[in-house]
Amino acid sequence: MSTTMSGTGSTRVAPHEHQEGATTRAIEEFTSRVPSGTYLSVALGAIGLSAAMHVMGRKDDAQFVGQWVPTILLLGIYNKMVKQHGSD
């Protein structure tokens, strides 16, 4: 039951119409075993590492590592959502 949005030419997929690919399913199965707190711990570790690098005068490296934090937290949120609601 795909429907085409008028004027845009793109197709929307109705809920439960599309099945995830085998690779996506395997990744989600593997990552669902990781406790949610792990992502928070790794993000806090990245903050600490970034702060330590900044104090040591490695400001460019500190910024690089500090930019990992939002990505790690978003991966944790995605992981939590997949655990609670599933991917399909």
KANORCOR-V828461 format. One record per pair of residues at least 24 apart in sequence whose ideal C-beta (glycine too) atoms are under 8 Angstrom apart, sorted by the first residue. I is the first residue (numbers start at 0). GAP is how many residues later the second one is. If there is no record, write none. Layout:
i-><I I>
gap-><GAP GAP>
//
This chain:
i-><15 17 18 19 19 23 24 27 27 30 30 31 31 31 33 35 35 35 35 37 38 38 38 38 38 39 39 41 42 42 42 42 42 45>
gap-><72 70 69 67 68 63 62 54 59 48 51 47 50 51 45 40 43 44 47 38 33 34 36 37 40 33 36 30 25 26 29 30 33 26>
//
